[in-house]
Amino acid sequence: MSWRSPSRPDALRAVCGLVTAAWVGLHAHGDDLVWPRSALSSRGVTVTLSQPQSTQWLDGVLDAKVAVAIRLPPPAREIVGTVSIRAASTMDPAAGTVTLRSITVPALRLEAEESAIPALREALDEVLATGPITARFDDLVATLPAHGFPSAPREPAPPGAVPLITIPGGSAATFSPMVVGELEGIADSAILLFRTVGGHHYLFLGGRWLATATLAAPAWSFVDPGELPPSFALIPEESVWSEALVGVIGTVANRRALLAASLLPQGAADARSLSRDRFPAPGSTTDPLLWWNPWTLSWWSARCANEGASATPVEAPRTTEPASRLVQDPLAENRMVGLDGRVYAYRPIQGQDADWYRSTMDGPWTPLTSERSTLRNLKADQLARDAALACAASRAAWAARQRELRATPGANSCDRLMTMAGVRPTSNSFRCVNRSLMLPPETPPAAP
């Protein structure tokens, strides 16, 4: 059964415009990270897992709910259900992937007779124990609610003097509107400088915020991210200033970055940690001009190509381990778990828009009609999956742009504006964004 995305609010069409191309492109290249995935147990039982819907991801431990389908050897019918999984996670930032190991199943709910559950559980446990599961980071983050992320640390101002900062154009610098009537960003510059409607200036440099009342003779001081004006959270993700969102507490970019930093493999370079003091001591030659690259999920230096440093993040040593038996299953539906713990599928109907269906104990699927809160959450999680596909397409575009830059003599492939132009990521409809739940309320049924 084929799968496609639901109708989308107009405000999200720009985000989801890449989804069709991403979906086709991922399959065209045989992407083994696409969901769902199936495996055959030693007793001939087929187990199919849909894309995990994350509920919490703290201290490197992922908790998620997963729609599962288990089919015993013919002529037995498909058994549908849901499982809660818990797994230890490590990350490859350069590839944008997460590896899940030591997967356990704290709870499961299968639509089968009680006597059949042990055999089904045995097949599920066997498949999950065969090897680690690799998934895209954004596939796992997309449905994660805000309370499931690590909390942003409140860091004291770094010791030492504020570094010498030269602003192109000085007090005559040109600014462009960003948040109408509230916030502007410096135009045609690689630095991330902002001006509020009250005339105060804020600079995001090397992972820290600084502020000054004037650019004529600036006296910069460090600013706690929690004290930024609320308008900073409204910086558009598709704008040239979007990399500053990593320093705005509560935004998707900030949450993704904090989570990525908490998942770094043992032995990886600590230069990718968000909690590190990024300003050099007086007289230091350390480069403070770092920007958060959302595709390598690491800090990049705008000078690295000029200095001959590698633009590829340092990775942790790899170990040899068995491969997962789960492989992409293009014939299966990528199903979802609803608020009630049941399994749902979004199915196209010939000549009509697609509709949601719910599995039942006796086998047939029934249309979802009046459960408004369940439907609203299913739509939000579906939008989040679409956003993850769009991010996958943007990551591919960014990688292609990097290859072009490295083939161009004299090009600085580490520069923030050059590398991100035209391929800026956006995760506006990720589940952790509150506005992704602001869908039109369902129309109540007419009174009989």
Secondary structure in CASP SS format (residue, H / E / C, confidence):
PFRMAT SS
TARGET T0000
AUTHOR 0000-0000-0000
METHOD secondary structure of the structure
MODEL  1
M C 1.00
S C 1.00
W C 1.00
R C 1.00
S C 1.00
P C 1.00
S C 1.00
R C 1.00
P C 1.00
D H 1.00
A H 1.00
L H 1.00
R H 1.00
A H 1.00
V H 1.00
C H 1.00
G C 1.00
L C 1.00
V H 1.00
T H 1.00
A H 1.00
A H 1.00
W H 1.00
V H 1.00
G H 1.00
L H 1.00
H H 1.00
A H 1.00
H C 1.00
G C 1.00
D C 1.00
D C 1.00
L C 1.00
V C 1.00
W C 1.00
P C 1.00
R E 1.00
S E 1.00
A E 1.00
L E 1.00
S C 1.00
S C 1.00
R C 1.00
G C 1.00
V C 1.00
T E 1.00
V E 1.00
T E 1.00
L E 1.00
S C 1.00
Q C 1.00
P C 1.00
Q E 1.00
S E 1.00
T E 1.00
Q E 1.00
W E 1.00
L E 1.00
D C 1.00
G C 1.00
V E 1.00
L E 1.00
D E 1.00
A E 1.00
K E 1.00
V E 1.00
A E 1.00
V E 1.00
A E 1.00
I E 1.00
R E 1.00
L C 1.00
P C 1.00
P C 1.00
P C 1.00
A C 1.00
R C 1.00
E E 1.00
I E 1.00
V E 1.00
G E 1.00
T E 1.00
V E 1.00
S E 1.00
I E 1.00
R E 1.00
A E 1.00
A E 1.00
S E 1.00
T E 1.00
M E 1.00
D E 1.00
P C 1.00
A C 1.00
A C 1.00
G C 1.00
T E 1.00
V E 1.00
T E 1.00
L E 1.00
R E 1.00
S E 1.00
I E 1.00
T E 1.00
V E 1.00
P E 1.00
A E 1.00
L E 1.00
R E 1.00
L E 1.00
E C 1.00
A C 1.00
E C 1.00
E H 1.00
S H 1.00
A H 1.00
I H 1.00
P H 1.00
A H 1.00
L H 1.00
R H 1.00
E H 1.00
A H 1.00
L H 1.00
D H 1.00
E H 1.00
V H 1.00
L H 1.00
A H 1.00
T C 1.00
G C 1.00
P C 1.00
I E 1.00
T E 1.00
A E 1.00
R E 1.00
F H 1.00
D H 1.00
D H 1.00
L H 1.00
V H 1.00
A C 1.00
T C 1.00
L C 1.00
P C 1.00
A H 1.00
H H 1.00
G H 1.00
F C 1.00
P C 1.00
S C 1.00
A C 1.00
P C 1.00
R C 1.00
E C 1.00
P C 1.00
A C 1.00
P C 1.00
P C 1.00
G C 1.00
A C 1.00
V C 1.00
P C 1.00
L C 1.00
I C 1.00
T C 1.00
I C 1.00
P C 1.00
G C 1.00
G H 1.00
S H 1.00
A H 1.00
A C 1.00
T C 1.00
F E 1.00
S E 1.00
P E 1.00
M E 1.00
V E 1.00
V C 1.00
G C 1.00
E C 1.00
L E 1.00
E E 1.00
G E 1.00
I E 1.00
A C 1.00
D C 1.00
S C 1.00
A C 1.00
I C 1.00
L E 1.00
L E 1.00
F E 1.00
R E 1.00
T E 1.00
V C 1.00
G C 1.00
G C 1.00
H C 1.00
H E 1.00
Y E 1.00
L E 1.00
F E 1.00
L E 1.00
G C 1.00
G C 1.00
R E 1.00
W E 1.00
L E 1.00
A E 1.00
T E 1.00
A C 1.00
T C 1.00
L C 1.00
A C 1.00
A C 1.00
P C 1.00
A C 1.00
W C 1.00
S E 1.00
F E 1.00
V E 1.00
D C 1.00
P H 1.00
G H 1.00
E H 1.00
L C 1.00
P C 1.00
P H 1.00
S H 1.00
F H 1.00
A H 1.00
L H 1.00
I C 1.00
P C 1.00
E C 1.00
E C 1.00
S C 1.00
V C 1.00
W C 1.00
S H 1.00
E H 1.00
A H 1.00
L H 1.00
V H 1.00
G H 1.00
V C 1.00
I C 1.00
G C 1.00
T C 1.00
V H 1.00
A H 1.00
N H 1.00
R H 1.00
R H 1.00
A H 1.00
L H 1.00
L H 1.00
A H 1.00
A H 1.00
S H 1.00
L C 1.00
L C 1.00
P C 1.00
Q C 1.00
G C 1.00
A C 1.00
A C 1.00
D H 1.00
A H 1.00
R H 1.00
S C 1.00
L C 1.00
S C 1.00
R C 1.00
D C 1.00
R C 1.00
F C 1.00
P C 1.00
A C 1.00
P C 1.00
G C 1.00
S C 1.00
T C 1.00
T C 1.00
D C 1.00
P C 1.00
L C 1.00
L E 1.00
W E 1.00
W E 1.00
N E 1.00
P C 1.00
W C 1.00
T C 1.00
L C 1.00
S E 1.00
W E 1.00
W E 1.00
S E 1.00
A C 1.00
R C 1.00
C C 1.00
A C 1.00
N C 1.00
E C 1.00
G C 1.00
A C 1.00
S C 1.00
A C 1.00
T C 1.00
P C 1.00
V C 1.00
E C 1.00
A C 1.00
P C 1.00
R C 1.00
T C 1.00
T C 1.00
E C 1.00
P C 1.00
A C 1.00
S C 1.00
R C 1.00
L C 1.00
V E 1.00
Q E 1.00
D C 1.00
P C 1.00
L C 1.00
A C 1.00
E C 1.00
N C 1.00
R C 1.00
M E 1.00
V E 1.00
G C 1.00
L C 1.00
D C 1.00
G C 1.00
R C 1.00
V E 1.00
Y E 1.00
A E 1.00
Y E 1.00
R E 1.00
P E 1.00
I E 1.00
Q C 1.00
G C 1.00
Q E 1.00
D E 1.00
A E 1.00
D E 1.00
W E 1.00
Y E 1.00
R E 1.00
S C 1.00
T C 1.00
M C 1.00
D C 1.00
G C 1.00
P C 1.00
W C 1.00
T E 1.00
P E 1.00
L C 1.00
T C 1.00
S C 1.00
E C 1.00
R H 1.00
S H 1.00
T H 1.00
L H 1.00
R H 1.00
N H 1.00
L H 1.00
K H 1.00
A H 1.00
D H 1.00
Q H 1.00
L H 1.00
A H 1.00
R H 1.00
D H 1.00
A H 1.00
A H 1.00
L H 1.00
A H 1.00
C H 1.00
A H 1.00
A H 1.00
S H 1.00
R H 1.00
A H 1.00
A H 1.00
W H 1.00
A H 1.00
A H 1.00
R H 1.00
Q H 1.00
R H 1.00
E H 1.00
L H 1.00
R H 1.00
A C 1.00
T C 1.00
P C 1.00
G C 1.00
A C 1.00
N C 1.00
S C 1.00
C C 1.00
D C 1.00
R H 1.00
L H 1.00
M H 1.00
T H 1.00
M H 1.00
A C 1.00
G C 1.00
V C 1.00
R C 1.00
P C 1.00
T C 1.00
S C 1.00
N C 1.00
S C 1.00
F C 1.00
R C 1.00
C C 1.00
V C 1.00
N H 1.00
R H 1.00
S H 1.00
L H 1.00
M C 1.00
L C 1.00
P C 1.00
P C 1.00
E C 1.00
T C 1.00
P C 1.00
P C 1.00
A C 1.00
A C 1.00
P C 1.00
END
